[in-house]
Every structure is written in structure tokens, then in C-alpha cells.
Amino acid sequence: MRQKEIQDLISLIEKYDQTNPKIIKYNIRKYLKKHNKQEMADALEIDIQTIYSWTKAKGNRPSFLTALKLCKLLEIDLEKLLK
């Protein structure tokens, strides 16, 4: 990776970490409505309960890497989860 790419990645990780988890959860819920949650869980190699926890008010949000993989599956930019 080039220095510019590394800096861009660091900035994206920081933005993800600083985004209110409620915003990320809301957007995950919105985008997952159109998809089979079990198929998503299988593709991400995680338990379906993990996906459900992302959509609950008090649940966890995905790690940065898992969020990237989810965005790839959903064919959306990570930025869409952060706004």
C-alpha cells in the first residue's frame, strides 16, 4: 500500500470508530431489509444472532473489517453506513 492509501484507510477507520453506533445500526437495518439475513450471515461466516445483535438498540455493531465485508456483499460504500 502506498502512503496515501494507508492514510485514507486510517481516516476511514477513525470515521467509523467515531460514528454514533445508533447511526450504523439504523443503516444496517435499512440495508438488510432487502436481504436474507441467514444468507448474509453465511457469506460473512458469522452466526445469524450476530446480525440480529447489530440491529438491536443495545446490541453490538460490526467490527470495521466485518462492516467492510458487509458493504461489499450489499454493494454499497462504507460511507452509507456512517450517514
N, C-alpha and C positions, 0 to 999 in steps of 0.2 A: 504494500500500500504506500502511496505517496503521502507526504506530509499534509497536503491539502485534504486528501480523503480521510486521513486519520483525524484531523481537526474537525471535519464535518461530522464524522461518526461520534466523536466526543460531544459535540454540540447537540446532536440528536439524542444521545443517551441522557445528557443533562436536562434537555427539554422534557423528555419522557419522565424522568425522575421528579421533575418539578411540577408536572401537571397534576392537578387535583384528581385523585383516584376515581371520584364520582363521575367526572367527565369521561374518563377512559371506560368505565363500566357502562355508562349510558350508551356510548358509541358502540361498544362491543355488542350490547343487547340489540341495538338498532341494526347492525350489520348481520348478526347471527339469525335474525328473524327469518331470513330468506334461505337459510341453510339447515341441513340436517345436523344437529349437534353431535350425534354419535359418529357420523362420518367425519366431522371436523376433529373430534377427539381422536379417532383412529389415525387420521392423517398427521396429527400433531404428536401422536404416540403418548397421549395422556389419558387419564381417566375422565369419563364424562362428568363426574362430580366436580372436577376441577373447572370445567367450563361453566357449570352451574354456579360455582362459587364466584366466578368473575362477574356474574350478572346480579348477584345478591348485594344488598346495601352494605352488609358488614363482611362480605367475602373479600378474598384477595384479588389483586389484579395480576395479570400475567407478568412474568419476568420480561425484560427488554427483548431477549432473544426469542422467547415464545411469542411475544407480540409481533415481532418481525415475521416469524413463520406464519402466524395467523393472517397478517396482512397479505402475505404472498398468496395464501390459499384463497383469501377473499378478493384478491386482485385489486387492492386499494393501497394508497400510500399511508405510511405510518402517521403522517400529519393528520389524517382524517380521524384517527382515534384521539387526537390531542386537542381538537377544537370543539 
